[in-house]
């Protein structure tokens, strides 16, 4: 014979148990992403290296 809890489970009346952490320390944040200027500098630098390599290969 099903219990009263099982009978109400089909109706969507389910109580969720709250889970709390053992400590109250704050959750550590992720490190800040790289700044846009740093990313652009790397992109331009790698692009210049790639162009120099292609120019060297083409001139041979």
BELFEN-V527252 format. One line per field, one symbol per residue. ss: DSSP state (2 for helix, 1 for strand, 0 for the rest). phi: phi as a letter, one per 30 degrees, with the letter a starting at -180 (. if undefined). burial: + if it has 16 or more other C-alpha atoms within 10 Angstrom, else -. A space follows every 10 residues. Layout:
# BELFEN-V527252
ss = ???
phi = ???
burial = ???
This chain:
# BELFEN-V527252
ss = 0002222220 0000000000 0000000000 0000022222 2222222222 2222222220
phi = .ddddddddd ciccccddcc ddccdddddd dddddddddd dddddddddd dddddddddd
burial = ---------- ---------- ---------- ---------- ---------- ----------
